[in-house]
Amino acid sequence: MNKLAGIYVHIPFCIKKCPYCNFYSITDQSLKQPFIEALIQEMQMASSPSLLFDTLYFGGGTPSVLRPENIGRIIENAYGLFNISTDSEVTIEVNPGTVTSEQLPEYKNIGINRINIGAQSFNDEILDFLGRIHSSNDAELTIRGARKAGFDNIGIDLIYGIPGQTKEMWLSDLHRAVEFKPEHLSCYMLTYEKGTPLDIDRRQGKVKPVADSLSADLFETTMEYLSAHGYVQYEISNFAKNASRISRHNMKYWSFSPYLGFGPSAHSFTGHQRYWNCRSVKKYIENIKEGRLPVEEKEILSKEQRMMEMVYLGLRKTDGIDIDVIDETLGINFRQMFAEKIKQLEEDGYILPIQPKNRCALSRKGMLFLDSIAPILMIDD
């Protein structure tokens, strides 16, 4: 596999857990220093002589709970241990309320060139419902601070489809975000992940999800509003000012590219194999201290699994699946195999005409039904 690879570093600490989030994190800050030492050791234990990396991404959790000098140590070690290109995209996720105006220039100075700000909303009532520790004013200060610090690649995350949220409220959030002229916007539909406090409230009837019709309307509103304001949609939830501001790292997940993950719960993918680390900071640190990689499980992907991921992830991108790549990778004839189904999906307006680019891509209408359409274009186990 000759694709450029990515490195993901999972920082598993939060000031407070958000009720909708199912990413692994803890609020015990006392383990930060032993975690950093273990993380650097894990990177030293990993080997990737054949891979060239062009992205380094700090996610979480809340990476901005670590001081810039600690993030700097991790970056320095990554560059010393791995073959990372000089024009790499280096991203950090920051949450308003966890980062100061003094720290933002420091993050820039240690080599971070892309910052992703978890604003989620500019409406204080919605932020309260989402359990965020920051206010709308904090979000604005962080965004302005990042620009003042010299960041020319700023991403803002927003969430919609929240109980009680109207179309007008969502448009107000989009308007406020666009006013800052960010290079990138991620707009996620609120999901009720199994086991989260929000999902428990839903099952107990304390929270009522928005109607499917409103969800669809908000999704279409997002695409129309951002398109009208100069943003290009390149994935179902992601929009960029231009091709150079697409998240190079996240594109790796949707394009079946290799990546290495470090830290508790982090996943790695080599093209045929996927493996992931244990979901426990303490267990992670113990494993590393004993000289063992903290891998919890590995799986070799079958042809069917690889096809499932290539189709599902490929259809998330607005330019869809590259049929030549899927044919070459899996040794199939995709168009011949699904000729009747493709014809029907085209006629029903769910996928765009495959010619002339030989790509299978969802239409705007089709994007609403990704979970139903993807299985139609897969080999049965």
Secondary structure, 3 states (H helix, E strand, C coil): CCCCEEEEEEECECCCCCCCCCCCCECCHHHHHHHHHHHHHHHHHCCCCCCCEEEEEEEECCHHHCCHHHHHHHHHHHHHHCCEEEEEEEEEEECCCCCCCCHHHHHHHCCCCEEEEEEECCCHHHHHHCCCCCCHHHHHHHHHHHHHCCCCCEEEEEEECCCCCCHHHHHHHHHHHHHCCCCEEEEEECCCCCCCHHHHHHHCCCCCCCCHHHHHHHHHHHHHHHHHCCCEEEECCEEECCHHHCCHHHHHHHCCCCEEEECCCCEEECCCEEEEECCCHHHHHHHHHCCCCCEEEEEECCHHHHHHHHHHHHHHECCCEEHHHHHHHHCCCHHHHCHHHHHHHHHCCCECCCCCCCEECECHHHHCCHHHHHHHHCCCC
